[in-house]
Amino acid sequence: MVNMKLIFLGTSASTPTAERGLSSMVIQRDGELLLFDAGEGMQRNFIRSRLGMNKRMKIFVTHMHGDHCIGLLGLLQTLSLHGRLIPLDVYGHGKLDEFLKENMRIVNFGLGFDVNMHTIRSEGVVVREKDYEVTCCEADHLIPSFSYCLVEFDRPGIFDVGAARRFHIPEGRLYGILQNGEDIVYNGELIRSCQVIGQPRAGRKIGISGDTRPTRKLRDFFRECDLLVYESTYGQDRYNKALENFHSTALEAASLARDSGVRKLVLTHFSTRYKETSVLLNEARSVFRNTEAAEDLKIVEIPYKESVS
C-alpha cells in the first residue's frame, strides 16, 4: 500500500494575505512529491512542511498567471542552495520554459541540478509511471490553462493463501509469480492467477482544477475523483465577477463535484474579499455535504476506497 496525502502550501487568489500564501499544493506519494502550481513565496511553506529538498519531484503549472508560477524561480533557487542534486521535471505551457530561462539569465543564478522542461501541447496523458499517470484537460480561463488529475492504476487483488494451499502450491517463488498476474503449471496442472487472486483493487484519483469556469468537459474529466481540489474564488454574491474573471463560485464548485460523483471536495483559491471562508463553505455544503475549505499547511489524507468505512 502507498500512503498519499495532499498539503496546501498557498490558498489565496491573486494576492497573499497575512494568513494565506499564493496558489500551491503538493501531493506526497511514496517518497515522491508532485507539486501543482508555485505562487510567489510558496517555498516558505514548502520548508515549513518539511517535505525535503532532495526528493523525487515533478512540478505541474496550470497557467502563466503570476500567482501560479512566479514562485517557481524562488523554489528552484532554494532547492539548489540547500544542496539538491536530483533532477526534477516541470510541466506546463510553452511559455513556462521561456519564463524560467529568461529570468534565470537576468537574475544570473544557476542551479546545482538539472531541470527537465516538458511543454504540454494537448490534452491527455502528461506523464505515465509504472503505477500512476497524470493527465490534463483544457480549463476555461482568461489565458490558456490546464486542470490536472493524478490517476493511480488498479492494484492486484488480494492473494488468497487458502486457495493456493488447496492447489498444494508451496510458498515462495510460485506465490510471487501468481501475485504478478502470471499463470503457472504445477504438478502438471495449469493454475491461473485469477484462481488465487481476488478482483483488482481500484487506485485513487485526485483532481486539481487550477483557475477556471465550470464546464461540462471538466465535469467529465473529474468524474469519480476520490478528492477534488477546486477553485472557489467567489461566493454567489460575486457571481458576475466570477463570470467576468473566468473563475468559479463555491456553489458552482460544489455543483460540479456533485455531478461528477466526487467523494470529497476541498475549496481553495479564495478572494481576499472574504476574511474567513465560512460563507463559501456553507454555500458549497448546501449542495455537496462532503466539502472542506483549504488553509495554508492543511493536510488532507487520501485513503484507498477499501480503507474508508
N, C-alpha and C positions, 0 to 999 in steps of 0.2 A: 504494500500500500504506500502511496506517495502523499505526504502531507502537503497541503496547499492553503495559503492564506493571502489575503489582499490587504495592503497597508496604504492608507491615504497619506500622501506627502503634501498635498495642497488642494484646497476645495473651494477657493474663491474664484469669481468670474472677473476678468479684465484687470482688476487692481487688487492688491493684497489688503488685508485688514490687520489689526493688532492680533487677531486670533487665527486668521486663515491666510495661508500662502496661496500661490497661484497653481494652476492645474498640474497635478502629477499623482500617479499612483503606481504601485509596484505589486506584482504577483510573485510571491516567494514559493517556488515549487522545486522540490527535490534538489536543493542546492543551487538552483539556477534562479536568476532574477529576470523577470520580464517587466520592463518599465514602460508605462504608457504616458506620454507627454512629459515635458520638463519645463514648467513655468519658471520665471526668474526666481532665483534664490532657493529652489527646491532642494539643493544639496544639503542645506542645513537640517531639514527633517530627514533626509537620507542618512546623515550622520547620526542624528538622534535615534533613529530606528535600528542602528547597529546592524545594518544589512551586510556590511563587509565590502572592502574596496577591491578585492581580487577574486570575486566570484564570477562564474559564467554569467554573461549578461547580454540581453537583447533589448534594444530601445525602439519603441514604435511611436511615431509622431503623427497625430491625427491631421494637423493642418498648420499652415505657416502664419498664424497669428502669434504675436509676441508672448501672450500669456500662456502659450502652449509649447513654445520652442526656444525662447531666449535662454532659459536656464540650462540648456544642453551645453553651452560653452563653459559655464561655471562648473557643471558636473564633471565634464571631461578633464578640465584642469585640476579640479580637486582630486579626482581619481589618480591622475598622474603624480601629483605632489605627494600623495600617500603611498606611492610606490607600486601602483598597478602595473602588471606585466602582461596579463592575459588579454588578447584581442577581444573587442566587442563588435557587435553588429548593430547598425542603425538603419531603420526602415522608414520611408516616408516619401513625400512629394519630391519631384526632381529638383526643386529649388533648395531643398534642405542641404544637399551636398555643396552647392554654391555658397549658401549661407555660412556653413561651417568653415570652408576653406578660405573664403574671403575675410571673415572676421579673425580667424587664426593668423592670417597674413598681416592684417592691420595691427592687431594687438601684439603680434610677434611672440606667440608662445607655441612650444612644441609639446609632444606627448611621448611618454615612455612606453607606449603600447600602440598597436595598430587599431584603427577604426575602419571597419568594412562597411561602406555605404551601399545601400540597396534601394534603388528607385522603384517605387510602386507605379506600374503603368496601367494596371487594370484591376478590376475586382477579382476576387477568388483567393486562392491559397498564396499567402505571403511567404511562409516558411513551413517546412514539414520536418519533424524529427521522428524518431522511431516510435514514440508513444503519444505524440500530440501534433497538432498543427495550429497555426494562426492564420485566420482568413480575414479578408476585409470586404467592406461594402461601401459604395458611394453614399455619403451623407448629404444633407440638404442645408448648406450653409452659404455665407456670403462669398466664400472663396472655395476652391476645391478642398474637400475634406473627406476623411475616411473614418468609418466605425470599424471596430475590430471584434473578433471572437477568438478566444482560446478554446480549442476543442480537443479533449483527450480521446484517444481511440479506446474502443471497448477492451476490457481486460479479460483474460481467460476465466472460465468458470472455476468454481472450487473443486479441487481434486478429491474424489470420493475414495478414500483409503479402503473402506469396506468393500466397494465394488472391485477394486484392484485385487484384494485378498481373495475374493470369490473366484477370480481367474487364476489364483495361485501365483501371481506375479511377485517376484522378490523385490524388496525395497532396494532403492539405489538408482542405477543408471536408467533402467527402463521406466521408472516413475518420471524421471526428468524428461525423457523423450515424449511420453504421453502428455505431460503437462505443457509441452511446447506445441501441442496440437498435431503431433505426428502419430500415425498408426504403427503397430508393431506386430510381429509374428512371434508367438511364444508357445513352445511345445506343439508346433505345427498348427496353431490356431491363430487366425487373424483377429487381433483385438484393436478396435478402433478407439481413438482418443475420446470420441463423444460418448463412449460407453462408461468411461470413468471420470469424465469431466462434466461439470454442470454447465448450464447456459452461460454464455458470455455476460459479463457484468458491465454495465454502462459506465463510461468515463464521465467527466464533468465538463460543463460548457459555461464559460464566463463571457459576458458581453460588455463592451466598453463603447459608449455612444460617441464620445467627443462632442463637439458643438453641432447641433442640427435641429431642424424641424422634424417632427414625427412624420414618417412616410410608410406607405404600405410595404415598400421594399425592406425597410428596417424592421418592420413587424415580422416579416418572414425570416429575415436574417437572424433575429434574436429568438426565434421560436424555441421554446423549452429550455432556455438558459437556466442553469442552477442559480446563477447570480447575474443580475444585470445592473451595471453602474450607468446611470443615465443622467444627463444634464437636466437641471430644473432651475434655470436662471431666474425665472419669474414665477409669481403666483398669478391666479386668474385676474387679479386687479391690474396686471400689466400685460394682458393678453395681446393688445395691439402692439406693444413694444416688442413682445416675442416675435410677432409676425414681421415687424419692421427689421429686426436684427437677426432673423433666422435662428432663433433659439426656441426652446420648449418651456412650457409651464410645468409645474409639478403635477397638475391634474392630467396633462397630456402624457407625461412620462408614465404615470400610473395606468392610464388607459391603454397605452401601448404594451406595458408589461402584462396587464390582464389579458389582452387579446393575443399576446404571444405565448401564453401559457408558461410564463416565467415563474420560478419558485420563490425568488427573493429579489427585491428591488432596493437599491441604495441610491438616493438622490445626491447630487453634487453640483459644483459649479454655480454657486449661489451669488446673485447680485448683491452688492454692498448695500442696496436699499433695505435689505432685510437684516436687522440687527440680530435676530435669532430666527431659527428655521421652523418653529412650531406651526406657523400658519401654513407653510408649504407642506409640511409633513401631514397635517390634518387634511388638507385638500387631497393629497395623494391617497391617504388611507381611506378616504370616503369611497374610493373605487377599487383599491388594491391594498388589502389589510397588511400584508407582509412587506411593509416598506419601512426603511430606516433612513435617517439623514446622516450624511458623512460629516466627520470632523477631522481636522488635521491630526494625524497619528492614530486614527481609529483603525483597529484591526478587525477584519472580518474573516473568520474561519470558513473554509469551503469543504464540507464533508462529502463523502460519497453518498449516493442516494440510499444505499442499504444501511448506512450508518445513522440515518435520520429516522427517529421513531415517529 
